[in-house]
Amino acid sequence: MKIELPDKTAADLRAMLDRLGDHSDLESYVQRLLPKRLLFETIAEIRRGTAGVDPAELQAAIDEAVKETRAARRSQSLSADRS
């Protein structure tokens, strides 16, 4: 991965990491940070998309999806055990 940062931004980031006692290089820091940032962005997107949905309706949809997923996994596991 190659990311180019302005010199001042890179220096500020290195200084912040030093203050925090994190002596990793910038690439390692970005690699650790990026999955968390993507998760937060995904959560925000889901919240925006479900803002007008009744909480009980949303919970019922989540419960149903979990139930179906677990049933499918159990079925796959049983099929694999029989093979």
PDB file with SEQRES, HELIX, SHEET and CRYST1 records, atoms N, CA, C and O in Angstrom:
SEQRES   1 A   83  MET LYS ILE GLU LEU PRO ASP LYS THR ALA ALA ASP LEU          
SEQRES   2 A   83  ARG ALA MET LEU ASP ARG LEU GLY ASP HIS SER ASP LEU          
SEQRES   3 A   83  GLU SER TYR VAL GLN ARG LEU LEU PRO LYS ARG LEU LEU          
SEQRES   4 A   83  PHE GLU THR ILE ALA GLU ILE ARG ARG GLY THR ALA GLY          
SEQRES   5 A   83  VAL ASP PRO ALA GLU LEU GLN ALA ALA ILE ASP GLU ALA          
SEQRES   6 A   83  VAL LYS GLU THR ARG ALA ALA ARG ARG SER GLN SER LEU          
SEQRES   7 A   83  SER ALA ASP ARG SER                                          
HELIX    1 AA1 ASP A    7  ARG A   19  1                                  13    
HELIX    2 AA2 LEU A   26  GLY A   49  1                                  24    
HELIX    3 AA3 PRO A   55  ARG A   82  1                                  28    
CRYST1    1.000    1.000    1.000  90.00  90.00  90.00 P 1           1          
ATOM      1  N   MET A   1       0.848  -1.161   0.000  1.00  0.00           N  
ATOM      2  CA  MET A   1       0.000   0.000   0.000  1.00  0.00           C  
ATOM      3  C   MET A   1       0.901   1.234   0.000  1.00  0.00           C  
ATOM      4  O   MET A   1       1.911   1.296   0.701  1.00  0.00           O  
ATOM      5  N   LYS A   2       0.508   2.191  -0.794  1.00  0.00           N  
ATOM      6  CA  LYS A   2       1.284   3.428  -0.826  1.00  0.00           C  
ATOM      7  C   LYS A   2       0.323   4.593  -0.652  1.00  0.00           C  
ATOM      8  O   LYS A   2      -0.584   4.797  -1.459  1.00  0.00           O  
ATOM      9  N   ILE A   3       0.535   5.341   0.402  1.00  0.00           N  
ATOM     10  CA  ILE A   3      -0.273   6.518   0.686  1.00  0.00           C  
ATOM     11  C   ILE A   3       0.673   7.697   0.805  1.00  0.00           C  
ATOM     12  O   ILE A   3       1.661   7.654   1.538  1.00  0.00           O  
ATOM     13  N   GLU A   4       0.356   8.731   0.084  1.00  0.00           N  
ATOM     14  CA  GLU A   4       1.186   9.939   0.160  1.00  0.00           C  
ATOM     15  C   GLU A   4       0.464  10.984   0.994  1.00  0.00           C  
ATOM     16  O   GLU A   4      -0.688  11.331   0.735  1.00  0.00           O  
ATOM     17  N   LEU A   5       1.170  11.472   1.999  1.00  0.00           N  
ATOM     18  CA  LEU A   5       0.640  12.507   2.874  1.00  0.00           C  
ATOM     19  C   LEU A   5       1.486  13.758   2.734  1.00  0.00           C  
ATOM     20  O   LEU A   5       2.690  13.674   2.491  1.00  0.00           O  
ATOM     21  N   PRO A   6       0.865  14.912   2.887  1.00  0.00           N  
ATOM     22  CA  PRO A   6       1.671  16.128   2.945  1.00  0.00           C  
ATOM     23  C   PRO A   6       2.663  16.012   4.109  1.00  0.00           C  
ATOM     24  O   PRO A   6       2.356  15.399   5.131  1.00  0.00           O  
ATOM     25  N   ASP A   7       3.834  16.594   3.949  1.00  0.00           N  
ATOM     26  CA  ASP A   7       4.881  16.486   4.976  1.00  0.00           C  
ATOM     27  C   ASP A   7       4.380  16.919   6.356  1.00  0.00           C  
ATOM     28  O   ASP A   7       4.674  16.259   7.352  1.00  0.00           O  
ATOM     29  N   LYS A   8       3.638  18.005   6.423  1.00  0.00           N  
ATOM     30  CA  LYS A   8       3.146  18.495   7.719  1.00  0.00           C  
ATOM     31  C   LYS A   8       2.190  17.484   8.341  1.00  0.00           C  
ATOM     32  O   LYS A   8       2.261  17.235   9.545  1.00  0.00           O  
ATOM     33  N   THR A   9       1.299  16.899   7.549  1.00  0.00           N  
ATOM     34  CA  THR A   9       0.354  15.906   8.072  1.00  0.00           C  
ATOM     35  C   THR A   9       1.105  14.692   8.603  1.00  0.00           C  
ATOM     36  O   THR A   9       0.799  14.197   9.688  1.00  0.00           O  
ATOM     37  N   ALA A  10       2.081  14.212   7.848  1.00  0.00           N  
ATOM     38  CA  ALA A  10       2.876  13.058   8.280  1.00  0.00           C  
ATOM     39  C   ALA A  10       3.627  13.380   9.568  1.00  0.00           C  
ATOM     40  O   ALA A  10       3.690  12.549  10.474  1.00  0.00           O  
ATOM     41  N   ALA A  11       4.193  14.573   9.654  1.00  0.00           N  
ATOM     42  CA  ALA A  11       4.929  14.961  10.855  1.00  0.00           C  
ATOM     43  C   ALA A  11       3.988  15.074  12.054  1.00  0.00           C  
ATOM     44  O   ALA A  11       4.321  14.626  13.151  1.00  0.00           O  
ATOM     45  N   ASP A  12       2.814  15.674  11.845  1.00  0.00           N  
ATOM     46  CA  ASP A  12       1.831  15.788  12.934  1.00  0.00           C  
ATOM     47  C   ASP A  12       1.381  14.411  13.405  1.00  0.00           C  
ATOM     48  O   ASP A  12       1.237  14.182  14.606  1.00  0.00           O  
ATOM     49  N   LEU A  13       1.160  13.502  12.477  1.00  0.00           N  
ATOM     50  CA  LEU A  13       0.733  12.156  12.830  1.00  0.00           C  
ATOM     51  C   LEU A  13       1.831  11.417  13.591  1.00  0.00           C  
ATOM     52  O   LEU A  13       1.555  10.745  14.585  1.00  0.00           O  
ATOM     53  N   ARG A  14       3.071  11.541  13.127  1.00  0.00           N  
ATOM     54  CA  ARG A  14       4.188  10.907  13.842  1.00  0.00           C  
ATOM     55  C   ARG A  14       4.317  11.471  15.260  1.00  0.00           C  
ATOM     56  O   ARG A  14       4.567  10.727  16.208  1.00  0.00           O  
ATOM     57  N   ALA A  15       4.147  12.780  15.397  1.00  0.00           N  
ATOM     58  CA  ALA A  15       4.237  13.418  16.714  1.00  0.00           C  
ATOM     59  C   ALA A  15       3.128  12.901  17.631  1.00  0.00           C  
ATOM     60  O   ALA A  15       3.369  12.626  18.806  1.00  0.00           O  
ATOM     61  N   MET A  16       1.911  12.769  17.090  1.00  0.00           N  
ATOM     62  CA  MET A  16       0.806  12.254  17.887  1.00  0.00           C  
ATOM     63  C   MET A  16       1.095  10.823  18.327  1.00  0.00           C  
ATOM     64  O   MET A  16       0.878  10.474  19.487  1.00  0.00           O  
ATOM     65  N   LEU A  17       1.582   9.992  17.407  1.00  0.00           N  
ATOM     66  CA  LEU A  17       1.894   8.602  17.746  1.00  0.00           C  
ATOM     67  C   LEU A  17       2.976   8.543  18.816  1.00  0.00           C  
ATOM     68  O   LEU A  17       2.908   7.717  19.726  1.00  0.00           O  
ATOM     69  N   ASP A  18       3.975   9.416  18.708  1.00  0.00           N  
ATOM     70  CA  ASP A  18       5.033   9.455  19.722  1.00  0.00           C  
ATOM     71  C   ASP A  18       4.466   9.835  21.090  1.00  0.00           C  
ATOM     72  O   ASP A  18       4.830   9.238  22.103  1.00  0.00           O  
ATOM     73  N   ARG A  19       3.566  10.838  21.118  1.00  0.00           N  
ATOM     74  CA  ARG A  19       2.951  11.247  22.388  1.00  0.00           C  
ATOM     75  C   ARG A  19       2.162  10.109  23.013  1.00  0.00           C  
ATOM     76  O   ARG A  19       2.095   9.983  24.236  1.00  0.00           O  
ATOM     77  N   LEU A  20       1.565   9.279  22.162  1.00  0.00           N  
ATOM     78  CA  LEU A  20       0.769   8.146  22.648  1.00  0.00           C  
ATOM     79  C   LEU A  20       1.632   6.936  22.985  1.00  0.00           C  
ATOM     80  O   LEU A  20       1.135   5.930  23.491  1.00  0.00           O  
ATOM     81  N   GLY A  21       2.925   7.041  22.701  1.00  0.00           N  
ATOM     82  CA  GLY A  21       3.823   5.922  22.957  1.00  0.00           C  
ATOM     83  C   GLY A  21       3.730   4.835  21.914  1.00  0.00           C  
ATOM     84  O   GLY A  21       4.188   3.714  22.139  1.00  0.00           O  
ATOM     85  N   ASP A  22       3.141   5.152  20.769  1.00  0.00           N  
ATOM     86  CA  ASP A  22       2.994   4.186  19.670  1.00  0.00           C  
ATOM     87  C   ASP A  22       4.138   4.434  18.696  1.00  0.00           C  
ATOM     88  O   ASP A  22       4.152   5.443  17.991  1.00  0.00           O  
ATOM     89  N   HIS A  23       5.078   3.531  18.659  1.00  0.00           N  
ATOM     90  CA  HIS A  23       6.269   3.737  17.844  1.00  0.00           C  
ATOM     91  C   HIS A  23       6.201   3.011  16.506  1.00  0.00           C  
ATOM     92  O   HIS A  23       7.231   2.729  15.892  1.00  0.00           O  
ATOM     93  N   SER A  24       4.974   2.707  16.054  1.00  0.00           N  
ATOM     94  CA  SER A  24       4.832   2.044  14.766  1.00  0.00           C  
ATOM     95  C   SER A  24       5.023   3.053  13.641  1.00  0.00           C  
ATOM     96  O   SER A  24       4.930   4.264  13.846  1.00  0.00           O  
ATOM     97  N   ASP A  25       5.290   2.534  12.463  1.00  0.00           N  
ATOM     98  CA  ASP A  25       5.418   3.435  11.324  1.00  0.00           C  
ATOM     99  C   ASP A  25       4.027   3.819  10.830  1.00  0.00           C  
ATOM    100  O   ASP A  25       3.025   3.231  11.237  1.00  0.00           O  
ATOM    101  N   LEU A  26       3.983   4.807   9.952  1.00  0.00           N  
ATOM    102  CA  LEU A  26       2.698   5.321   9.495  1.00  0.00           C  
ATOM    103  C   LEU A  26       1.890   4.250   8.762  1.00  0.00           C  
ATOM    104  O   LEU A  26       0.670   4.192   8.917  1.00  0.00           O  
ATOM    105  N   GLU A  27       2.536   3.416   7.979  1.00  0.00           N  
ATOM    106  CA  GLU A  27       1.815   2.379   7.234  1.00  0.00           C  
ATOM    107  C   GLU A  27       1.131   1.397   8.193  1.00  0.00           C  
ATOM    108  O   GLU A  27      -0.027   1.031   7.991  1.00  0.00           O  
ATOM    109  N   SER A  28       1.848   0.978   9.228  1.00  0.00           N  
ATOM    110  CA  SER A  28       1.258   0.070  10.217  1.00  0.00           C  
ATOM    111  C   SER A  28       0.081   0.721  10.921  1.00  0.00           C  
ATOM    112  O   SER A  28      -0.939   0.075  11.166  1.00  0.00           O  
ATOM    113  N   TYR A  29       0.221   1.996  11.245  1.00  0.00           N  
ATOM    114  CA  TYR A  29      -0.852   2.721  11.906  1.00  0.00           C  
ATOM    115  C   TYR A  29      -2.093   2.767  11.018  1.00  0.00           C  
ATOM    116  O   TYR A  29      -3.202   2.503  11.483  1.00  0.00           O  
ATOM    117  N   VAL A  30      -1.910   3.097   9.760  1.00  0.00           N  
ATOM    118  CA  VAL A  30      -3.034   3.171   8.822  1.00  0.00           C  
ATOM    119  C   VAL A  30      -3.677   1.790   8.658  1.00  0.00           C  
ATOM    120  O   VAL A  30      -4.902   1.681   8.604  1.00  0.00           O  
ATOM    121  N   GLN A  31      -2.868   0.753   8.579  1.00  0.00           N  
ATOM    122  CA  GLN A  31      -3.410  -0.596   8.434  1.00  0.00           C  
ATOM    123  C   GLN A  31      -4.226  -1.014   9.650  1.00  0.00           C  
ATOM    124  O   GLN A  31      -5.191  -1.765   9.507  1.00  0.00           O  
ATOM    125  N   ARG A  32      -3.867  -0.551  10.838  1.00  0.00           N  
ATOM    126  CA  ARG A  32      -4.646  -0.850  12.045  1.00  0.00           C  
ATOM    127  C   ARG A  32      -5.903   0.005  12.121  1.00  0.00           C  
ATOM    128  O   ARG A  32      -6.954  -0.454  12.568  1.00  0.00           O  
ATOM    129  N   LEU A  33      -5.786   1.245  11.682  1.00  0.00           N  
ATOM    130  CA  LEU A  33      -6.875   2.198  11.801  1.00  0.00           C  
ATOM    131  C   LEU A  33      -7.973   1.982  10.767  1.00  0.00           C  
ATOM    132  O   LEU A  33      -9.152   2.146  11.081  1.00  0.00           O  
ATOM    133  N   LEU A  34      -7.615   1.625   9.564  1.00  0.00           N  
ATOM    134  CA  LEU A  34      -8.567   1.560   8.464  1.00  0.00           C  
ATOM    135  C   LEU A  34      -9.737   0.605   8.710  1.00  0.00           C  
ATOM    136  O   LEU A  34     -10.876   1.005   8.467  1.00  0.00           O  
ATOM    137  N   PRO A  35      -9.532  -0.623   9.174  1.00  0.00           N  
ATOM    138  CA  PRO A  35     -10.698  -1.492   9.416  1.00  0.00           C  
ATOM    139  C   PRO A  35     -11.682  -0.896  10.431  1.00  0.00           C  
ATOM    140  O   PRO A  35     -12.895  -1.035  10.278  1.00  0.00           O  
ATOM    141  N   LYS A  36     -11.154  -0.235  11.461  1.00  0.00           N  
ATOM    142  CA  LYS A  36     -12.027   0.391  12.453  1.00  0.00           C  
ATOM    143  C   LYS A  36     -12.832   1.520  11.813  1.00  0.00           C  
ATOM    144  O   LYS A  36     -14.031   1.656  12.055  1.00  0.00           O  
ATOM    145  N   ARG A  37     -12.168   2.310  11.008  1.00  0.00           N  
ATOM    146  CA  ARG A  37     -12.849   3.430  10.338  1.00  0.00           C  
ATOM    147  C   ARG A  37     -13.932   2.919   9.395  1.00  0.00           C  
ATOM    148  O   ARG A  37     -15.024   3.483   9.335  1.00  0.00           O  
ATOM    149  N   LEU A  38     -13.630   1.855   8.661  1.00  0.00           N  
ATOM    150  CA  LEU A  38     -14.628   1.281   7.761  1.00  0.00           C  
ATOM    151  C   LEU A  38     -15.829   0.763   8.549  1.00  0.00           C  
ATOM    152  O   LEU A  38     -16.968   0.915   8.107  1.00  0.00           O  
ATOM    153  N   LEU A  39     -15.592   0.158   9.700  1.00  0.00           N  
ATOM    154  CA  LEU A  39     -16.676  -0.314  10.543  1.00  0.00           C  
ATOM    155  C   LEU A  39     -17.551   0.858  10.994  1.00  0.00           C  
ATOM    156  O   LEU A  39     -18.777   0.783  10.914  1.00  0.00           O  
ATOM    157  N   PHE A  40     -16.929   1.936  11.465  1.00  0.00           N  
ATOM    158  CA  PHE A  40     -17.687   3.099  11.920  1.00  0.00           C  
ATOM    159  C   PHE A  40     -18.509   3.708  10.788  1.00  0.00           C  
ATOM    160  O   PHE A  40     -19.652   4.115  10.998  1.00  0.00           O  
ATOM    161  N   GLU A  41     -17.929   3.770   9.588  1.00  0.00           N  
ATOM    162  CA  GLU A  41     -18.655   4.304   8.434  1.00  0.00           C  
ATOM    163  C   GLU A  41     -19.841   3.410   8.079  1.00  0.00           C  
ATOM    164  O   GLU A  41     -20.914   3.906   7.737  1.00  0.00           O  
ATOM    165  N   THR A  42     -19.648   2.101   8.160  1.00  0.00           N  
ATOM    166  CA  THR A  42     -20.730   1.162   7.869  1.00  0.00           C  
ATOM    167  C   THR A  42     -21.856   1.310   8.884  1.00  0.00           C  
ATOM    168  O   THR A  42     -23.032   1.305   8.519  1.00  0.00           O  
ATOM    169  N   ILE A  43     -21.497   1.441  10.148  1.00  0.00           N  
ATOM    170  CA  ILE A  43     -22.507   1.628  11.198  1.00  0.00           C  
ATOM    171  C   ILE A  43     -23.287   2.920  10.958  1.00  0.00           C  
ATOM    172  O   ILE A  43     -24.513   2.932  11.075  1.00  0.00           O  
ATOM    173  N   ALA A  44     -22.595   3.994  10.628  1.00  0.00           N  
ATOM    174  CA  ALA A  44     -23.268   5.271  10.363  1.00  0.00           C  
ATOM    175  C   ALA A  44     -24.214   5.157   9.169  1.00  0.00           C  
ATOM    176  O   ALA A  44     -25.315   5.707   9.187  1.00  0.00           O  
ATOM    177  N   GLU A  45     -23.780   4.443   8.139  1.00  0.00           N  
ATOM    178  CA  GLU A  45     -24.613   4.245   6.947  1.00  0.00           C  
ATOM    179  C   GLU A  45     -25.875   3.454   7.304  1.00  0.00           C  
ATOM    180  O   GLU A  45     -26.970   3.793   6.856  1.00  0.00           O  
ATOM    181  N   ILE A  46     -25.721   2.414   8.102  1.00  0.00           N  
ATOM    182  CA  ILE A  46     -26.878   1.612   8.529  1.00  0.00           C  
ATOM    183  C   ILE A  46     -27.828   2.464   9.366  1.00  0.00           C  
ATOM    184  O   ILE A  46     -29.046   2.389   9.201  1.00  0.00           O  
ATOM    185  N   ARG A  47     -27.274   3.264  10.253  1.00  0.00           N  
ATOM    186  CA  ARG A  47     -28.127   4.122  11.096  1.00  0.00           C  
ATOM    187  C   ARG A  47     -28.912   5.115  10.248  1.00  0.00           C  
ATOM    188  O   ARG A  47     -30.094   5.348  10.499  1.00  0.00           O  
ATOM    189  N   ARG A  48     -28.260   5.701   9.243  1.00  0.00           N  
ATOM    190  CA  ARG A  48     -28.969   6.634   8.348  1.00  0.00           C  
ATOM    191  C   ARG A  48     -30.070   5.903   7.588  1.00  0.00           C  
ATOM    192  O   ARG A  48     -31.166   6.432   7.406  1.00  0.00           O  
ATOM    193  N   GLY A  49     -29.772   4.698   7.152  1.00  0.00           N  
ATOM    194  CA  GLY A  49     -30.739   3.940   6.356  1.00  0.00           C  
ATOM    195  C   GLY A  49     -31.916   3.417   7.159  1.00  0.00           C  
ATOM    196  O   GLY A  49     -32.971   3.128   6.595  1.00  0.00           O  
ATOM    197  N   THR A  50     -31.752   3.292   8.453  1.00  0.00           N  
ATOM    198  CA  THR A  50     -32.827   2.751   9.294  1.00  0.00           C  
ATOM    199  C   THR A  50     -33.418   3.794  10.231  1.00  0.00           C  
ATOM    200  O   THR A  50     -34.162   3.458  11.152  1.00  0.00           O  
ATOM    201  N   ALA A  51     -33.091   5.043   9.999  1.00  0.00           N  
ATOM    202  CA  ALA A  51     -33.524   6.107  10.912  1.00  0.00           C  
ATOM    203  C   ALA A  51     -35.045   6.187  11.045  1.00  0.00           C  
ATOM    204  O   ALA A  51     -35.546   6.490  12.127  1.00  0.00           O  
ATOM    205  N   GLY A  52     -35.782   5.923   9.979  1.00  0.00           N  
ATOM    206  CA  GLY A  52     -37.234   6.038  10.038  1.00  0.00           C  
ATOM    207  C   GLY A  52     -37.955   4.744  10.352  1.00  0.00           C  
ATOM    208  O   GLY A  52     -39.185   4.703  10.347  1.00  0.00           O  
ATOM    209  N   VAL A  53     -37.216   3.698  10.622  1.00  0.00           N  
ATOM    210  CA  VAL A  53     -37.830   2.396  10.878  1.00  0.00           C  
ATOM    211  C   VAL A  53     -38.155   2.260  12.362  1.00  0.00           C  
ATOM    212  O   VAL A  53     -37.359   2.626  13.227  1.00  0.00           O  
ATOM    213  N   ASP A  54     -39.338   1.727  12.632  1.00  0.00           N  
ATOM    214  CA  ASP A  54     -39.757   1.485  14.004  1.00  0.00           C  
ATOM    215  C   ASP A  54     -38.774   0.517  14.661  1.00  0.00           C  
ATOM    216  O   ASP A  54     -38.480  -0.531  14.086  1.00  0.00           O  
ATOM    217  N   PRO A  55     -38.255   0.839  15.854  1.00  0.00           N  
ATOM    218  CA  PRO A  55     -37.276  -0.034  16.514  1.00  0.00           C  
ATOM    219  C   PRO A  55     -37.750  -1.478  16.694  1.00  0.00           C  
ATOM    220  O   PRO A  55     -36.957  -2.408  16.547  1.00  0.00           O  
ATOM    221  N   ALA A  56     -39.020  -1.673  17.008  1.00  0.00           N  
ATOM    222  CA  ALA A  56     -39.535  -3.041  17.187  1.00  0.00           C  
ATOM    223  C   ALA A  56     -39.523  -3.794  15.857  1.00  0.00           C  
ATOM    224  O   ALA A  56     -39.204  -4.982  15.808  1.00  0.00           O  
ATOM    225  N   GLU A  57     -39.869  -3.098  14.792  1.00  0.00           N  
ATOM    226  CA  GLU A  57     -39.852  -3.713  13.456  1.00  0.00           C  
ATOM    227  C   GLU A  57     -38.418  -4.069  13.055  1.00  0.00           C  
ATOM    228  O   GLU A  57     -38.168  -5.135  12.492  1.00  0.00           O  
ATOM    229  N   LEU A  58     -37.503  -3.185  13.345  1.00  0.00           N  
ATOM    230  CA  LEU A  58     -36.098  -3.429  13.032  1.00  0.00           C  
ATOM    231  C   LEU A  58     -35.571  -4.622  13.830  1.00  0.00           C  
ATOM    232  O   LEU A  58     -34.875  -5.474  13.278  1.00  0.00           O  
ATOM    233  N   GLN A  59     -35.895  -4.690  15.112  1.00  0.00           N  
ATOM    234  CA  GLN A  59     -35.447  -5.808  15.937  1.00  0.00           C  
ATOM    235  C   GLN A  59     -36.037  -7.124  15.444  1.00  0.00           C  
ATOM    236  O   GLN A  59     -35.356  -8.149  15.443  1.00  0.00           O  
ATOM    237  N   ALA A  60     -37.295  -7.098  15.026  1.00  0.00           N  
ATOM    238  CA  ALA A  60     -37.927  -8.315  14.502  1.00  0.00           C  
ATOM    239  C   ALA A  60     -37.219  -8.784  13.234  1.00  0.00           C  
ATOM    240  O   ALA A  60     -37.022  -9.984  13.043  1.00  0.00           O  
ATOM    241  N   ALA A  61     -36.838  -7.848  12.369  1.00  0.00           N  
ATOM    242  CA  ALA A  61     -36.117  -8.203  11.136  1.00  0.00           C  
ATOM    243  C   ALA A  61     -34.746  -8.783  11.463  1.00  0.00           C  
ATOM    244  O   ALA A  61     -34.316  -9.752  10.837  1.00  0.00           O  
ATOM    245  N   ILE A  62     -34.066  -8.200  12.431  1.00  0.00           N  
ATOM    246  CA  ILE A  62     -32.745  -8.706  12.849  1.00  0.00           C  
ATOM    247  C   ILE A  62     -32.898 -10.111  13.430  1.00  0.00           C  
ATOM    248  O   ILE A  62     -32.134 -11.013  13.087  1.00  0.00           O  
ATOM    249  N   ASP A  63     -33.874 -10.294  14.302  1.00  0.00           N  
ATOM    250  CA  ASP A  63     -34.092 -11.610  14.919  1.00  0.00           C  
ATOM    251  C   ASP A  63     -34.371 -12.669  13.861  1.00  0.00           C  
ATOM    252  O   ASP A  63     -33.852 -13.782  13.945  1.00  0.00           O  
ATOM    253  N   GLU A  64     -35.176 -12.335  12.877  1.00  0.00           N  
ATOM    254  CA  GLU A  64     -35.504 -13.286  11.816  1.00  0.00           C  
ATOM    255  C   GLU A  64     -34.262 -13.630  10.986  1.00  0.00           C  
ATOM    256  O   GLU A  64     -34.045 -14.793  10.645  1.00  0.00           O  
ATOM    257  N   ALA A  65     -33.456 -12.627  10.665  1.00  0.00           N  
ATOM    258  CA  ALA A  65     -32.237 -12.869   9.891  1.00  0.00           C  
ATOM    259  C   ALA A  65     -31.269 -13.762  10.661  1.00  0.00           C  
ATOM    260  O   ALA A  65     -30.655 -14.660  10.084  1.00  0.00           O  
ATOM    261  N   VAL A  66     -31.132 -13.518  11.956  1.00  0.00           N  
ATOM    262  CA  VAL A  66     -30.253 -14.346  12.790  1.00  0.00           C  
ATOM    263  C   VAL A  66     -30.765 -15.780  12.826  1.00  0.00           C  
ATOM    264  O   VAL A  66     -29.992 -16.727  12.683  1.00  0.00           O  
ATOM    265  N   LYS A  67     -32.065 -15.932  13.016  1.00  0.00           N  
ATOM    266  CA  LYS A  67     -32.672 -17.266  13.070  1.00  0.00           C  
ATOM    267  C   LYS A  67     -32.427 -18.029  11.764  1.00  0.00           C  
ATOM    268  O   LYS A  67     -32.044 -19.199  11.790  1.00  0.00           O  
ATOM    269  N   GLU A  68     -32.648 -17.370  10.629  1.00  0.00           N  
ATOM    270  CA  GLU A  68     -32.449 -18.017   9.325  1.00  0.00           C  
ATOM    271  C   GLU A  68     -30.980 -18.381   9.109  1.00  0.00           C  
ATOM    272  O   GLU A  68     -30.668 -19.458   8.603  1.00  0.00           O  
ATOM    273  N   THR A  69     -30.092 -17.487   9.492  1.00  0.00           N  
ATOM    274  CA  THR A  69     -28.660 -17.738   9.312  1.00  0.00           C  
ATOM    275  C   THR A  69     -28.208 -18.916  10.164  1.00  0.00           C  
ATOM    276  O   THR A  69     -27.467 -19.780   9.696  1.00  0.00           O  
ATOM    277  N   ARG A  70     -28.652 -18.948  11.403  1.00  0.00           N  
ATOM    278  CA  ARG A  70     -28.276 -20.068  12.282  1.00  0.00           C  
ATOM    279  C   ARG A  70     -28.824 -21.391  11.752  1.00  0.00           C  
ATOM    280  O   ARG A  70     -28.133 -22.409  11.794  1.00  0.00           O  
ATOM    281  N   ALA A  71     -30.053 -21.385  11.257  1.00  0.00           N  
ATOM    282  CA  ALA A  71     -30.642 -22.606  10.706  1.00  0.00           C  
ATOM    283  C   ALA A  71     -29.855 -23.074   9.487  1.00  0.00           C  
ATOM    284  O   ALA A  71     -29.603 -24.269   9.330  1.00  0.00           O  
ATOM    285  N   ALA A  72     -29.469 -22.143   8.633  1.00  0.00           N  
ATOM    286  CA  ALA A  72     -28.694 -22.504   7.442  1.00  0.00           C  
ATOM    287  C   ALA A  72     -27.332 -23.064   7.834  1.00  0.00           C  
ATOM    288  O   ALA A  72     -26.865 -24.032   7.234  1.00  0.00           O  
ATOM    289  N   ARG A  73     -26.706 -22.476   8.813  1.00  0.00           N  
ATOM    290  CA  ARG A  73     -25.393 -22.978   9.255  1.00  0.00           C  
ATOM    291  C   ARG A  73     -25.501 -24.358   9.885  1.00  0.00           C  
ATOM    292  O   ARG A  73     -24.657 -25.224   9.656  1.00  0.00           O  
ATOM    293  N   ARG A  74     -26.551 -24.556  10.682  1.00  0.00           N  
ATOM    294  CA  ARG A  74     -26.759 -25.876  11.276  1.00  0.00           C  
ATOM    295  C   ARG A  74     -26.966 -26.922  10.187  1.00  0.00           C  
ATOM    296  O   ARG A  74     -26.428 -28.027  10.263  1.00  0.00           O  
ATOM    297  N   SER A  75     -27.737 -26.569   9.192  1.00  0.00           N  
ATOM    298  CA  SER A  75     -28.016 -27.478   8.085  1.00  0.00           C  
ATOM    299  C   SER A  75     -26.729 -27.810   7.345  1.00  0.00           C  
ATOM    300  O   SER A  75     -26.491 -28.971   7.010  1.00  0.00           O  
ATOM    301  N   GLN A  76     -25.892 -26.800   7.085  1.00  0.00           N  
ATOM    302  CA  GLN A  76     -24.605 -27.040   6.407  1.00  0.00           C  
ATOM    303  C   GLN A  76     -23.698 -27.910   7.258  1.00  0.00           C  
ATOM    304  O   GLN A  76     -23.010 -28.793   6.746  1.00  0.00           O  
ATOM    305  N   SER A  77     -23.701 -27.658   8.559  1.00  0.00           N  
ATOM    306  CA  SER A  77     -22.848 -28.437   9.469  1.00  0.00           C  
ATOM    307  C   SER A  77     -23.289 -29.894   9.498  1.00  0.00           C  
ATOM    308  O   SER A  77     -22.451 -30.796   9.477  1.00  0.00           O  
ATOM    309  N   LEU A  78     -24.588 -30.130   9.545  1.00  0.00           N  
ATOM    310  CA  LEU A  78     -25.085 -31.499   9.541  1.00  0.00           C  
ATOM    311  C   LEU A  78     -24.771 -32.202   8.233  1.00  0.00           C  
ATOM    312  O   LEU A  78     -24.432 -33.386   8.230  1.00  0.00           O  
ATOM    313  N   SER A  79     -24.879 -31.485   7.121  1.00  0.00           N  
ATOM    314  CA  SER A  79     -24.560 -32.059   5.816  1.00  0.00           C  
ATOM    315  C   SER A  79     -23.086 -32.438   5.746  1.00  0.00           C  
ATOM    316  O   SER A  79     -22.732 -33.491   5.216  1.00  0.00           O  
ATOM    317  N   ALA A  80     -22.239 -31.582   6.277  1.00  0.00           N  
ATOM    318  CA  ALA A  80     -20.801 -31.842   6.256  1.00  0.00           C  
ATOM    319  C   ALA A  80     -20.450 -33.039   7.144  1.00  0.00           C  
ATOM    320  O   ALA A  80     -19.564 -33.827   6.812  1.00  0.00           O  
ATOM    321  N   ASP A  81     -21.148 -33.167   8.270  1.00  0.00           N  
ATOM    322  CA  ASP A  81     -20.891 -34.292   9.179  1.00  0.00           C  
ATOM    323  C   ASP A  81     -21.285 -35.626   8.554  1.00  0.00           C  
ATOM    324  O   ASP A  81     -20.670 -36.654   8.840  1.00  0.00           O  
ATOM    325  N   ARG A  82     -22.298 -35.612   7.712  1.00  0.00           N  
ATOM    326  CA  ARG A  82     -22.764 -36.850   7.076  1.00  0.00           C  
ATOM    327  C   ARG A  82     -21.872 -37.285   5.925  1.00  0.00           C  
ATOM    328  O   ARG A  82     -21.929 -38.435   5.488  1.00  0.00           O  
ATOM    329  N   SER A  83     -21.058 -36.377   5.440  1.00  0.00           N  
ATOM    330  CA  SER A  83     -20.196 -36.699   4.285  1.00  0.00           C  
ATOM    331  C   SER A  83     -19.023 -37.559   4.658  1.00  0.00           C  
ATOM    332  O   SER A  83     -18.215 -37.909   3.798  1.00  0.00           O  
TER     333      SER A  83                                                      
END                                                                             
